[in-house]
Every structure is written in structure tokens, then in C-alpha cells.
Amino acid sequence: MGAASALFVSGHAADLILIVLAAEFIWLVVRGAKALDVALALGPAVFIVLALRGALTGADWPMIALPLMLSFPVHIADLRRRGMVGKRL
């Protein structure tokens, strides 16, 4: 098995993405962004990557579906925070 295959089969590809998201969170907060705003903006991506990790590692379907379902309300909360819910685009 090649290195790239091992990276995905083990779920470590998702781990690397989560590390990048954590670094982005820290970088934005250190530069003055509100932690809650950043968490709401990055939260859906975190949940989707957690679902990806579960899918890559053969987790049972509830462990894949749950983070996917949780990403939606966080996304809606972020849109509300930005004032985009109810606006015509």
C-alpha cells in the first residue's frame, strides 16, 4: 500500500485537514476575530471532515450521519450571524 493510500485508509488525511482548520481558527482569533464568529464559520467544515474521517475508517453509519446532521444547524447559525437568513440573494 502506498503512502497516499495509507493516509486515506487510516483517516489521517482527515486529521490533517482538522489540524489545518484548528490552525486557521487560532490564526484568525489571534488576529482579532471573535472566537464565536470563527467557530460558527469553520464549524460546518469540522463536522463534515469528522464525517469523512468516519467514512474513511469504516465507522458505522450513525457515526457518519451525526456529524453531517450537526453541520447544518451550525451552518444556519453562521448564516444568521452574518444576517443572510431571510435575505433575497
Backbone hydrogen bonds, N-H to C=O, Kabsch-Sander energy under -0.5 kcal/mol:
donor,donor_aa,acceptor,acceptor_aa,energy
6,A,2,G,-2.4
7,L,3,A,-2.1
8,F,4,A,-1.6
9,V,5,S,-3.0
10,S,6,A,-2.0
11,G,8,F,-0.8
12,H,7,L,-0.6
13,A,7,L,-1.9
14,A,11,G,-0.6
15,D,11,G,-1.6
16,L,12,H,-2.3
17,I,13,A,-1.7
18,L,14,A,-2.4
19,I,15,D,-2.2
20,V,16,L,-2.1
21,L,17,I,-2.4
22,A,18,L,-2.4
23,A,19,I,-2.5
24,E,20,V,-2.5
25,F,21,L,-2.4
26,I,22,A,-2.5
27,W,23,A,-2.7
28,L,24,E,-2.6
29,V,25,F,-2.4
30,V,26,I,-2.8
31,R,27,W,-1.6
32,G,29,V,-1.7
33,A,28,L,-2.4
38,V,34,K,-2.3
39,A,35,A,-2.7
40,L,36,L,-2.4
41,A,37,D,-1.8
42,L,38,V,-2.7
43,G,39,A,-2.1
46,V,42,L,-2.1
47,F,43,G,-2.4
48,I,44,P,-2.4
49,V,45,A,-2.5
50,L,46,V,-2.2
51,A,47,F,-2.0
52,L,48,I,-2.3
53,R,49,V,-2.5
54,G,50,L,-2.1
55,A,51,A,-2.5
56,L,52,L,-2.7
57,T,53,R,-1.9
58,G,55,A,-0.8
59,A,54,G,-3.0
63,M,60,D,-1.2
64,I,60,D,-0.6
64,I,61,W,-1.1
65,A,61,W,-3.2
66,L,62,P,-2.5
68,L,64,I,-1.2
69,M,65,A,-2.8
70,L,66,L,-2.4
71,S,67,P,-1.5
72,F,68,L,-0.8
72,F,69,M,-0.7
74,V,70,L,-1.3
75,H,71,S,-2.2
76,I,72,F,-2.6
77,A,73,P,-2.4
78,D,74,V,-2.1
79,L,75,H,-2.4
80,R,76,I,-2.6
81,R,77,A,-2.4
82,R,78,D,-1.9
83,G,80,R,-1.3
84,M,79,L,-3.0
85,V,79,L,-0.6
87,K,84,M,-0.9
89,L,87,K,-0.5
